[in-house]
């Protein structure tokens, strides 16, 4: 039952199976990111990283993120915010680990 200030939503989604790529994202981690990250660019980058399976390793590319709607200046600002908020932890030189829930908890 809905209240006058609410909208009733029905979900229509694309198929998620072995023939159609999909992501599994922890809802608590996503909620925390939505509350902690200040810009749409940072949230886009978080989603881009969170869509991958555990222990997957790759080279983060501004150009590839552009294909997901993240422009270069928003990409660089998002990387800084994810580092500052503990979502990207520096291991050594130019290697980082993405922490889905962030290392710094508010």
Phi and psi restraints in degrees (range 20) as a CNS / XPLOR table:
assign (resid 1 and name C) (resid 2 and name N)
       (resid 2 and name CA) (resid 2 and name C) 1.0 -103.7 20.0 2
assign (resid 2 and name N) (resid 2 and name CA)
       (resid 2 and name C) (resid 3 and name N) 1.0 153.1 20.0 2
assign (resid 2 and name C) (resid 3 and name N)
       (resid 3 and name CA) (resid 3 and name C) 1.0 -98.0 20.0 2
assign (resid 3 and name N) (resid 3 and name CA)
       (resid 3 and name C) (resid 4 and name N) 1.0 160.3 20.0 2
assign (resid 3 and name C) (resid 4 and name N)
       (resid 4 and name CA) (resid 4 and name C) 1.0 -55.6 20.0 2
assign (resid 4 and name N) (resid 4 and name CA)
       (resid 4 and name C) (resid 5 and name N) 1.0 -30.8 20.0 2
assign (resid 4 and name C) (resid 5 and name N)
       (resid 5 and name CA) (resid 5 and name C) 1.0 -87.6 20.0 2
assign (resid 5 and name N) (resid 5 and name CA)
       (resid 5 and name C) (resid 6 and name N) 1.0 2.9 20.0 2
assign (resid 5 and name C) (resid 6 and name N)
       (resid 6 and name CA) (resid 6 and name C) 1.0 -108.3 20.0 2
assign (resid 6 and name N) (resid 6 and name CA)
       (resid 6 and name C) (resid 7 and name N) 1.0 159.5 20.0 2
assign (resid 6 and name C) (resid 7 and name N)
       (resid 7 and name CA) (resid 7 and name C) 1.0 -117.5 20.0 2
assign (resid 7 and name N) (resid 7 and name CA)
       (resid 7 and name C) (resid 8 and name N) 1.0 135.3 20.0 2
assign (resid 7 and name C) (resid 8 and name N)
       (resid 8 and name CA) (resid 8 and name C) 1.0 -87.1 20.0 2
assign (resid 8 and name N) (resid 8 and name CA)
       (resid 8 and name C) (resid 9 and name N) 1.0 125.2 20.0 2
assign (resid 8 and name C) (resid 9 and name N)
       (resid 9 and name CA) (resid 9 and name C) 1.0 -115.6 20.0 2
assign (resid 9 and name N) (resid 9 and name CA)
       (resid 9 and name C) (resid 10 and name N) 1.0 133.6 20.0 2
assign (resid 9 and name C) (resid 10 and name N)
       (resid 10 and name CA) (resid 10 and name C) 1.0 -107.0 20.0 2
assign (resid 10 and name N) (resid 10 and name CA)
       (resid 10 and name C) (resid 11 and name N) 1.0 137.4 20.0 2
assign (resid 10 and name C) (resid 11 and name N)
       (resid 11 and name CA) (resid 11 and name C) 1.0 -94.7 20.0 2
assign (resid 11 and name N) (resid 11 and name CA)
       (resid 11 and name C) (resid 12 and name N) 1.0 128.4 20.0 2
assign (resid 11 and name C) (resid 12 and name N)
       (resid 12 and name CA) (resid 12 and name C) 1.0 -123.3 20.0 2
assign (resid 12 and name N) (resid 12 and name CA)
       (resid 12 and name C) (resid 13 and name N) 1.0 111.1 20.0 2
assign (resid 12 and name C) (resid 13 and name N)
       (resid 13 and name CA) (resid 13 and name C) 1.0 -118.9 20.0 2
assign (resid 13 and name N) (resid 13 and name CA)
       (resid 13 and name C) (resid 14 and name N) 1.0 157.8 20.0 2
assign (resid 13 and name C) (resid 14 and name N)
       (resid 14 and name CA) (resid 14 and name C) 1.0 -69.8 20.0 2
assign (resid 14 and name N) (resid 14 and name CA)
       (resid 14 and name C) (resid 15 and name N) 1.0 158.3 20.0 2
assign (resid 14 and name C) (resid 15 and name N)
       (resid 15 and name CA) (resid 15 and name C) 1.0 -63.2 20.0 2
assign (resid 15 and name N) (resid 15 and name CA)
       (resid 15 and name C) (resid 16 and name N) 1.0 144.8 20.0 2
assign (resid 15 and name C) (resid 16 and name N)
       (resid 16 and name CA) (resid 16 and name C) 1.0 -127.0 20.0 2
assign (resid 16 and name N) (resid 16 and name CA)
       (resid 16 and name C) (resid 17 and name N) 1.0 100.3 20.0 2
assign (resid 16 and name C) (resid 17 and name N)
       (resid 17 and name CA) (resid 17 and name C) 1.0 -158.4 20.0 2
assign (resid 17 and name N) (resid 17 and name CA)
       (resid 17 and name C) (resid 18 and name N) 1.0 -169.5 20.0 2
assign (resid 17 and name C) (resid 18 and name N)
       (resid 18 and name CA) (resid 18 and name C) 1.0 -64.4 20.0 2
assign (resid 18 and name N) (resid 18 and name CA)
       (resid 18 and name C) (resid 19 and name N) 1.0 -19.0 20.0 2
assign (resid 18 and name C) (resid 19 and name N)
       (resid 19 and name CA) (resid 19 and name C) 1.0 -96.1 20.0 2
assign (resid 19 and name N) (resid 19 and name CA)
       (resid 19 and name C) (resid 20 and name N) 1.0 -9.6 20.0 2
assign (resid 19 and name C) (resid 20 and name N)
       (resid 20 and name CA) (resid 20 and name C) 1.0 -132.3 20.0 2
assign (resid 20 and name N) (resid 20 and name CA)
       (resid 20 and name C) (resid 21 and name N) 1.0 113.7 20.0 2
assign (resid 20 and name C) (resid 21 and name N)
       (resid 21 and name CA) (resid 21 and name C) 1.0 -58.2 20.0 2
assign (resid 21 and name N) (resid 21 and name CA)
       (resid 21 and name C) (resid 22 and name N) 1.0 142.9 20.0 2
assign (resid 21 and name C) (resid 22 and name N)
       (resid 22 and name CA) (resid 22 and name C) 1.0 -147.8 20.0 2
assign (resid 22 and name N) (resid 22 and name CA)
       (resid 22 and name C) (resid 23 and name N) 1.0 167.2 20.0 2
assign (resid 22 and name C) (resid 23 and name N)
       (resid 23 and name CA) (resid 23 and name C) 1.0 -122.5 20.0 2
assign (resid 23 and name N) (resid 23 and name CA)
       (resid 23 and name C) (resid 24 and name N) 1.0 148.6 20.0 2
assign (resid 23 and name C) (resid 24 and name N)
       (resid 24 and name CA) (resid 24 and name C) 1.0 -113.9 20.0 2
assign (resid 24 and name N) (resid 24 and name CA)
       (resid 24 and name C) (resid 25 and name N) 1.0 121.2 20.0 2
assign (resid 24 and name C) (resid 25 and name N)
       (resid 25 and name CA) (resid 25 and name C) 1.0 -128.6 20.0 2
assign (resid 25 and name N) (resid 25 and name CA)
       (resid 25 and name C) (resid 26 and name N) 1.0 131.4 20.0 2
assign (resid 25 and name C) (resid 26 and name N)
       (resid 26 and name CA) (resid 26 and name C) 1.0 -64.9 20.0 2
assign (resid 26 and name N) (resid 26 and name CA)
       (resid 26 and name C) (resid 27 and name N) 1.0 124.8 20.0 2
assign (resid 26 and name C) (resid 27 and name N)
       (resid 27 and name CA) (resid 27 and name C) 1.0 -66.5 20.0 2
assign (resid 27 and name N) (resid 27 and name CA)
       (resid 27 and name C) (resid 28 and name N) 1.0 -34.7 20.0 2
assign (resid 27 and name C) (resid 28 and name N)
       (resid 28 and name CA) (resid 28 and name C) 1.0 -64.5 20.0 2
assign (resid 28 and name N) (resid 28 and name CA)
       (resid 28 and name C) (resid 29 and name N) 1.0 -44.5 20.0 2
assign (resid 28 and name C) (resid 29 and name N)
       (resid 29 and name CA) (resid 29 and name C) 1.0 -63.0 20.0 2
assign (resid 29 and name N) (resid 29 and name CA)
       (resid 29 and name C) (resid 30 and name N) 1.0 -41.5 20.0 2
assign (resid 29 and name C) (resid 30 and name N)
       (resid 30 and name CA) (resid 30 and name C) 1.0 -65.8 20.0 2
assign (resid 30 and name N) (resid 30 and name CA)
       (resid 30 and name C) (resid 31 and name N) 1.0 -40.9 20.0 2
assign (resid 30 and name C) (resid 31 and name N)
       (resid 31 and name CA) (resid 31 and name C) 1.0 -62.2 20.0 2
assign (resid 31 and name N) (resid 31 and name CA)
       (resid 31 and name C) (resid 32 and name N) 1.0 -44.5 20.0 2
assign (resid 31 and name C) (resid 32 and name N)
       (resid 32 and name CA) (resid 32 and name C) 1.0 -61.5 20.0 2
assign (resid 32 and name N) (resid 32 and name CA)
       (resid 32 and name C) (resid 33 and name N) 1.0 -43.6 20.0 2
assign (resid 32 and name C) (resid 33 and name N)
       (resid 33 and name CA) (resid 33 and name C) 1.0 -62.6 20.0 2
assign (resid 33 and name N) (resid 33 and name CA)
       (resid 33 and name C) (resid 34 and name N) 1.0 -42.1 20.0 2
assign (resid 33 and name C) (resid 34 and name N)
       (resid 34 and name CA) (resid 34 and name C) 1.0 -62.7 20.0 2
assign (resid 34 and name N) (resid 34 and name CA)
       (resid 34 and name C) (resid 35 and name N) 1.0 -32.1 20.0 2
assign (resid 34 and name C) (resid 35 and name N)
       (resid 35 and name CA) (resid 35 and name C) 1.0 -81.9 20.0 2
assign (resid 35 and name N) (resid 35 and name CA)
       (resid 35 and name C) (resid 36 and name N) 1.0 -33.6 20.0 2
assign (resid 35 and name C) (resid 36 and name N)
       (resid 36 and name CA) (resid 36 and name C) 1.0 -90.1 20.0 2
assign (resid 36 and name N) (resid 36 and name CA)
       (resid 36 and name C) (resid 37 and name N) 1.0 -35.0 20.0 2
assign (resid 36 and name C) (resid 37 and name N)
       (resid 37 and name CA) (resid 37 and name C) 1.0 -80.9 20.0 2
assign (resid 37 and name N) (resid 37 and name CA)
       (resid 37 and name C) (resid 38 and name N) 1.0 135.3 20.0 2
assign (resid 37 and name C) (resid 38 and name N)
       (resid 38 and name CA) (resid 38 and name C) 1.0 -91.8 20.0 2
assign (resid 38 and name N) (resid 38 and name CA)
       (resid 38 and name C) (resid 39 and name N) 1.0 -20.7 20.0 2
assign (resid 38 and name C) (resid 39 and name N)
       (resid 39 and name CA) (resid 39 and name C) 1.0 -123.1 20.0 2
assign (resid 39 and name N) (resid 39 and name CA)
       (resid 39 and name C) (resid 40 and name N) 1.0 156.4 20.0 2
assign (resid 39 and name C) (resid 40 and name N)
       (resid 40 and name CA) (resid 40 and name C) 1.0 -62.4 20.0 2
assign (resid 40 and name N) (resid 40 and name CA)
       (resid 40 and name C) (resid 41 and name N) 1.0 -37.1 20.0 2
assign (resid 40 and name C) (resid 41 and name N)
       (resid 41 and name CA) (resid 41 and name C) 1.0 -61.0 20.0 2
assign (resid 41 and name N) (resid 41 and name CA)
       (resid 41 and name C) (resid 42 and name N) 1.0 -41.8 20.0 2
assign (resid 41 and name C) (resid 42 and name N)
       (resid 42 and name CA) (resid 42 and name C) 1.0 -65.7 20.0 2
assign (resid 42 and name N) (resid 42 and name CA)
       (resid 42 and name C) (resid 43 and name N) 1.0 -39.5 20.0 2
assign (resid 42 and name C) (resid 43 and name N)
       (resid 43 and name CA) (resid 43 and name C) 1.0 -67.9 20.0 2
assign (resid 43 and name N) (resid 43 and name CA)
       (resid 43 and name C) (resid 44 and name N) 1.0 -39.1 20.0 2
assign (resid 43 and name C) (resid 44 and name N)
       (resid 44 and name CA) (resid 44 and name C) 1.0 -60.8 20.0 2
assign (resid 44 and name N) (resid 44 and name CA)
       (resid 44 and name C) (resid 45 and name N) 1.0 -44.4 20.0 2
assign (resid 44 and name C) (resid 45 and name N)
       (resid 45 and name CA) (resid 45 and name C) 1.0 -65.6 20.0 2
assign (resid 45 and name N) (resid 45 and name CA)
       (resid 45 and name C) (resid 46 and name N) 1.0 -41.0 20.0 2
assign (resid 45 and name C) (resid 46 and name N)
       (resid 46 and name CA) (resid 46 and name C) 1.0 -58.0 20.0 2
assign (resid 46 and name N) (resid 46 and name CA)
       (resid 46 and name C) (resid 47 and name N) 1.0 -46.5 20.0 2
assign (resid 46 and name C) (resid 47 and name N)
       (resid 47 and name CA) (resid 47 and name C) 1.0 -63.8 20.0 2
assign (resid 47 and name N) (resid 47 and name CA)
       (resid 47 and name C) (resid 48 and name N) 1.0 -40.1 20.0 2
assign (resid 47 and name C) (resid 48 and name N)
       (resid 48 and name CA) (resid 48 and name C) 1.0 -59.8 20.0 2
assign (resid 48 and name N) (resid 48 and name CA)
       (resid 48 and name C) (resid 49 and name N) 1.0 -40.7 20.0 2
assign (resid 48 and name C) (resid 49 and name N)
       (resid 49 and name CA) (resid 49 and name C) 1.0 -77.1 20.0 2
assign (resid 49 and name N) (resid 49 and name CA)
       (resid 49 and name C) (resid 50 and name N) 1.0 -40.5 20.0 2
assign (resid 49 and name C) (resid 50 and name N)
       (resid 50 and name CA) (resid 50 and name C) 1.0 -69.8 20.0 2
assign (resid 50 and name N) (resid 50 and name CA)
       (resid 50 and name C) (resid 51 and name N) 1.0 -19.2 20.0 2
assign (resid 50 and name C) (resid 51 and name N)
       (resid 51 and name CA) (resid 51 and name C) 1.0 -71.5 20.0 2
assign (resid 51 and name N) (resid 51 and name CA)
       (resid 51 and name C) (resid 52 and name N) 1.0 -12.9 20.0 2
assign (resid 51 and name C) (resid 52 and name N)
       (resid 52 and name CA) (resid 52 and name C) 1.0 -85.8 20.0 2
assign (resid 52 and name N) (resid 52 and name CA)
       (resid 52 and name C) (resid 53 and name N) 1.0 155.4 20.0 2
assign (resid 52 and name C) (resid 53 and name N)
       (resid 53 and name CA) (resid 53 and name C) 1.0 -76.0 20.0 2
assign (resid 53 and name N) (resid 53 and name CA)
       (resid 53 and name C) (resid 54 and name N) 1.0 158.1 20.0 2
assign (resid 53 and name C) (resid 54 and name N)
       (resid 54 and name CA) (resid 54 and name C) 1.0 -56.8 20.0 2
assign (resid 54 and name N) (resid 54 and name CA)
       (resid 54 and name C) (resid 55 and name N) 1.0 144.4 20.0 2
assign (resid 54 and name C) (resid 55 and name N)
       (resid 55 and name CA) (resid 55 and name C) 1.0 69.0 20.0 2
assign (resid 55 and name N) (resid 55 and name CA)
       (resid 55 and name C) (resid 56 and name N) 1.0 6.1 20.0 2
assign (resid 55 and name C) (resid 56 and name N)
       (resid 56 and name CA) (resid 56 and name C) 1.0 -71.0 20.0 2
assign (resid 56 and name N) (resid 56 and name CA)
       (resid 56 and name C) (resid 57 and name N) 1.0 136.4 20.0 2
assign (resid 56 and name C) (resid 57 and name N)
       (resid 57 and name CA) (resid 57 and name C) 1.0 -125.7 20.0 2
assign (resid 57 and name N) (resid 57 and name CA)
       (resid 57 and name C) (resid 58 and name N) 1.0 133.6 20.0 2
assign (resid 57 and name C) (resid 58 and name N)
       (resid 58 and name CA) (resid 58 and name C) 1.0 -156.4 20.0 2
assign (resid 58 and name N) (resid 58 and name CA)
       (resid 58 and name C) (resid 59 and name N) 1.0 169.9 20.0 2
assign (resid 58 and name C) (resid 59 and name N)
       (resid 59 and name CA) (resid 59 and name C) 1.0 -96.2 20.0 2
assign (resid 59 and name N) (resid 59 and name CA)
       (resid 59 and name C) (resid 60 and name N) 1.0 116.4 20.0 2
assign (resid 59 and name C) (resid 60 and name N)
       (resid 60 and name CA) (resid 60 and name C) 1.0 -68.4 20.0 2
assign (resid 60 and name N) (resid 60 and name CA)
       (resid 60 and name C) (resid 61 and name N) 1.0 127.9 20.0 2
assign (resid 60 and name C) (resid 61 and name N)
       (resid 61 and name CA) (resid 61 and name C) 1.0 -124.8 20.0 2
assign (resid 61 and name N) (resid 61 and name CA)
       (resid 61 and name C) (resid 62 and name N) 1.0 128.4 20.0 2
assign (resid 61 and name C) (resid 62 and name N)
       (resid 62 and name CA) (resid 62 and name C) 1.0 -60.3 20.0 2
assign (resid 62 and name N) (resid 62 and name CA)
       (resid 62 and name C) (resid 63 and name N) 1.0 -41.2 20.0 2
assign (resid 62 and name C) (resid 63 and name N)
       (resid 63 and name CA) (resid 63 and name C) 1.0 -64.0 20.0 2
assign (resid 63 and name N) (resid 63 and name CA)
       (resid 63 and name C) (resid 64 and name N) 1.0 -42.7 20.0 2
assign (resid 63 and name C) (resid 64 and name N)
       (resid 64 and name CA) (resid 64 and name C) 1.0 -66.3 20.0 2
assign (resid 64 and name N) (resid 64 and name CA)
       (resid 64 and name C) (resid 65 and name N) 1.0 -40.3 20.0 2
assign (resid 64 and name C) (resid 65 and name N)
       (resid 65 and name CA) (resid 65 and name C) 1.0 -65.4 20.0 2
assign (resid 65 and name N) (resid 65 and name CA)
       (resid 65 and name C) (resid 66 and name N) 1.0 -27.7 20.0 2
assign (resid 65 and name C) (resid 66 and name N)
       (resid 66 and name CA) (resid 66 and name C) 1.0 -61.0 20.0 2
assign (resid 66 and name N) (resid 66 and name CA)
       (resid 66 and name C) (resid 67 and name N) 1.0 -32.5 20.0 2
assign (resid 66 and name C) (resid 67 and name N)
       (resid 67 and name CA) (resid 67 and name C) 1.0 -68.6 20.0 2
assign (resid 67 and name N) (resid 67 and name CA)
       (resid 67 and name C) (resid 68 and name N) 1.0 -16.3 20.0 2
assign (resid 67 and name C) (resid 68 and name N)
       (resid 68 and name CA) (resid 68 and name C) 1.0 -103.4 20.0 2
assign (resid 68 and name N) (resid 68 and name CA)
       (resid 68 and name C) (resid 69 and name N) 1.0 11.9 20.0 2
assign (resid 68 and name C) (resid 69 and name N)
       (resid 69 and name CA) (resid 69 and name C) 1.0 91.1 20.0 2
assign (resid 69 and name N) (resid 69 and name CA)
       (resid 69 and name C) (resid 70 and name N) 1.0 16.2 20.0 2
assign (resid 69 and name C) (resid 70 and name N)
       (resid 70 and name CA) (resid 70 and name C) 1.0 -108.0 20.0 2
assign (resid 70 and name N) (resid 70 and name CA)
       (resid 70 and name C) (resid 71 and name N) 1.0 109.3 20.0 2
assign (resid 70 and name C) (resid 71 and name N)
       (resid 71 and name CA) (resid 71 and name C) 1.0 -73.4 20.0 2
assign (resid 71 and name N) (resid 71 and name CA)
       (resid 71 and name C) (resid 72 and name N) 1.0 156.3 20.0 2
assign (resid 71 and name C) (resid 72 and name N)
       (resid 72 and name CA) (resid 72 and name C) 1.0 -51.5 20.0 2
assign (resid 72 and name N) (resid 72 and name CA)
       (resid 72 and name C) (resid 73 and name N) 1.0 -49.1 20.0 2
assign (resid 72 and name C) (resid 73 and name N)
       (resid 73 and name CA) (resid 73 and name C) 1.0 -67.8 20.0 2
assign (resid 73 and name N) (resid 73 and name CA)
       (resid 73 and name C) (resid 74 and name N) 1.0 -34.8 20.0 2
assign (resid 73 and name C) (resid 74 and name N)
       (resid 74 and name CA) (resid 74 and name C) 1.0 -68.1 20.0 2
assign (resid 74 and name N) (resid 74 and name CA)
       (resid 74 and name C) (resid 75 and name N) 1.0 -36.2 20.0 2
assign (resid 74 and name C) (resid 75 and name N)
       (resid 75 and name CA) (resid 75 and name C) 1.0 -60.9 20.0 2
assign (resid 75 and name N) (resid 75 and name CA)
       (resid 75 and name C) (resid 76 and name N) 1.0 -50.6 20.0 2
assign (resid 75 and name C) (resid 76 and name N)
       (resid 76 and name CA) (resid 76 and name C) 1.0 -65.6 20.0 2
assign (resid 76 and name N) (resid 76 and name CA)
       (resid 76 and name C) (resid 77 and name N) 1.0 -38.9 20.0 2
assign (resid 76 and name C) (resid 77 and name N)
       (resid 77 and name CA) (resid 77 and name C) 1.0 -66.2 20.0 2
assign (resid 77 and name N) (resid 77 and name CA)
       (resid 77 and name C) (resid 78 and name N) 1.0 -37.9 20.0 2
assign (resid 77 and name C) (resid 78 and name N)
       (resid 78 and name CA) (resid 78 and name C) 1.0 -66.5 20.0 2
assign (resid 78 and name N) (resid 78 and name CA)
       (resid 78 and name C) (resid 79 and name N) 1.0 -40.5 20.0 2
assign (resid 78 and name C) (resid 79 and name N)
       (resid 79 and name CA) (resid 79 and name C) 1.0 -59.6 20.0 2
assign (resid 79 and name N) (resid 79 and name CA)
       (resid 79 and name C) (resid 80 and name N) 1.0 -44.9 20.0 2
assign (resid 79 and name C) (resid 80 and name N)
       (resid 80 and name CA) (resid 80 and name C) 1.0 -61.4 20.0 2
assign (resid 80 and name N) (resid 80 and name CA)
       (resid 80 and name C) (resid 81 and name N) 1.0 -43.8 20.0 2
assign (resid 80 and name C) (resid 81 and name N)
       (resid 81 and name CA) (resid 81 and name C) 1.0 -66.3 20.0 2
assign (resid 81 and name N) (resid 81 and name CA)
       (resid 81 and name C) (resid 82 and name N) 1.0 -41.7 20.0 2
assign (resid 81 and name C) (resid 82 and name N)
       (resid 82 and name CA) (resid 82 and name C) 1.0 -64.3 20.0 2
assign (resid 82 and name N) (resid 82 and name CA)
       (resid 82 and name C) (resid 83 and name N) 1.0 -33.8 20.0 2
assign (resid 82 and name C) (resid 83 and name N)
       (resid 83 and name CA) (resid 83 and name C) 1.0 -68.3 20.0 2
assign (resid 83 and name N) (resid 83 and name CA)
       (resid 83 and name C) (resid 84 and name N) 1.0 -48.7 20.0 2
assign (resid 83 and name C) (resid 84 and name N)
       (resid 84 and name CA) (resid 84 and name C) 1.0 -62.4 20.0 2
assign (resid 84 and name N) (resid 84 and name CA)
       (resid 84 and name C) (resid 85 and name N) 1.0 -32.5 20.0 2
assign (resid 84 and name C) (resid 85 and name N)
       (resid 85 and name CA) (resid 85 and name C) 1.0 -91.8 20.0 2
assign (resid 85 and name N) (resid 85 and name CA)
       (resid 85 and name C) (resid 86 and name N) 1.0 1.7 20.0 2
assign (resid 85 and name C) (resid 86 and name N)
       (resid 86 and name CA) (resid 86 and name C) 1.0 83.3 20.0 2
assign (resid 86 and name N) (resid 86 and name CA)
       (resid 86 and name C) (resid 87 and name N) 1.0 14.9 20.0 2
assign (resid 86 and name C) (resid 87 and name N)
       (resid 87 and name CA) (resid 87 and name C) 1.0 -83.2 20.0 2
assign (resid 87 and name N) (resid 87 and name CA)
       (resid 87 and name C) (resid 88 and name N) 1.0 -29.0 20.0 2
assign (resid 87 and name C) (resid 88 and name N)
       (resid 88 and name CA) (resid 88 and name C) 1.0 -115.7 20.0 2
assign (resid 88 and name N) (resid 88 and name CA)
       (resid 88 and name C) (resid 89 and name N) 1.0 113.0 20.0 2
assign (resid 88 and name C) (resid 89 and name N)
       (resid 89 and name CA) (resid 89 and name C) 1.0 -105.1 20.0 2
assign (resid 89 and name N) (resid 89 and name CA)
       (resid 89 and name C) (resid 90 and name N) 1.0 127.3 20.0 2
assign (resid 89 and name C) (resid 90 and name N)
       (resid 90 and name CA) (resid 90 and name C) 1.0 -73.9 20.0 2
assign (resid 90 and name N) (resid 90 and name CA)
       (resid 90 and name C) (resid 91 and name N) 1.0 128.3 20.0 2
assign (resid 90 and name C) (resid 91 and name N)
       (resid 91 and name CA) (resid 91 and name C) 1.0 -94.2 20.0 2
assign (resid 91 and name N) (resid 91 and name CA)
       (resid 91 and name C) (resid 92 and name N) 1.0 -53.9 20.0 2
assign (resid 91 and name C) (resid 92 and name N)
       (resid 92 and name CA) (resid 92 and name C) 1.0 -164.9 20.0 2
assign (resid 92 and name N) (resid 92 and name CA)
       (resid 92 and name C) (resid 93 and name N) 1.0 157.1 20.0 2
assign (resid 92 and name C) (resid 93 and name N)
       (resid 93 and name CA) (resid 93 and name C) 1.0 33.6 20.0 2
assign (resid 93 and name N) (resid 93 and name CA)
       (resid 93 and name C) (resid 94 and name N) 1.0 -105.6 20.0 2
assign (resid 93 and name C) (resid 94 and name N)
       (resid 94 and name CA) (resid 94 and name C) 1.0 -114.8 20.0 2
assign (resid 94 and name N) (resid 94 and name CA)
       (resid 94 and name C) (resid 95 and name N) 1.0 28.6 20.0 2
assign (resid 94 and name C) (resid 95 and name N)
       (resid 95 and name CA) (resid 95 and name C) 1.0 -111.9 20.0 2
assign (resid 95 and name N) (resid 95 and name CA)
       (resid 95 and name C) (resid 96 and name N) 1.0 132.4 20.0 2
assign (resid 95 and name C) (resid 96 and name N)
       (resid 96 and name CA) (resid 96 and name C) 1.0 -129.9 20.0 2
assign (resid 96 and name N) (resid 96 and name CA)
       (resid 96 and name C) (resid 97 and name N) 1.0 158.7 20.0 2
assign (resid 96 and name C) (resid 97 and name N)
       (resid 97 and name CA) (resid 97 and name C) 1.0 -116.7 20.0 2
assign (resid 97 and name N) (resid 97 and name CA)
       (resid 97 and name C) (resid 98 and name N) 1.0 131.6 20.0 2
assign (resid 97 and name C) (resid 98 and name N)
       (resid 98 and name CA) (resid 98 and name C) 1.0 -84.6 20.0 2
assign (resid 98 and name N) (resid 98 and name CA)
       (resid 98 and name C) (resid 99 and name N) 1.0 122.7 20.0 2
assign (resid 98 and name C) (resid 99 and name N)
       (resid 99 and name CA) (resid 99 and name C) 1.0 -105.9 20.0 2
assign (resid 99 and name N) (resid 99 and name CA)
       (resid 99 and name C) (resid 100 and name N) 1.0 109.3 20.0 2
assign (resid 99 and name C) (resid 100 and name N)
       (resid 100 and name CA) (resid 100 and name C) 1.0 -55.2 20.0 2
assign (resid 100 and name N) (resid 100 and name CA)
       (resid 100 and name C) (resid 101 and name N) 1.0 -37.4 20.0 2
assign (resid 100 and name C) (resid 101 and name N)
       (resid 101 and name CA) (resid 101 and name C) 1.0 -95.9 20.0 2
assign (resid 101 and name N) (resid 101 and name CA)
       (resid 101 and name C) (resid 102 and name N) 1.0 -6.9 20.0 2
assign (resid 101 and name C) (resid 102 and name N)
       (resid 102 and name CA) (resid 102 and name C) 1.0 82.6 20.0 2
assign (resid 102 and name N) (resid 102 and name CA)
       (resid 102 and name C) (resid 103 and name N) 1.0 145.4 20.0 2
assign (resid 102 and name C) (resid 103 and name N)
       (resid 103 and name CA) (resid 103 and name C) 1.0 -83.9 20.0 2
assign (resid 103 and name N) (resid 103 and name CA)
       (resid 103 and name C) (resid 104 and name N) 1.0 -23.5 20.0 2
assign (resid 103 and name C) (resid 104 and name N)
       (resid 104 and name CA) (resid 104 and name C) 1.0 -105.5 20.0 2
assign (resid 104 and name N) (resid 104 and name CA)
       (resid 104 and name C) (resid 105 and name N) 1.0 118.6 20.0 2
assign (resid 104 and name C) (resid 105 and name N)
       (resid 105 and name CA) (resid 105 and name C) 1.0 -104.7 20.0 2
assign (resid 105 and name N) (resid 105 and name CA)
       (resid 105 and name C) (resid 106 and name N) 1.0 134.8 20.0 2
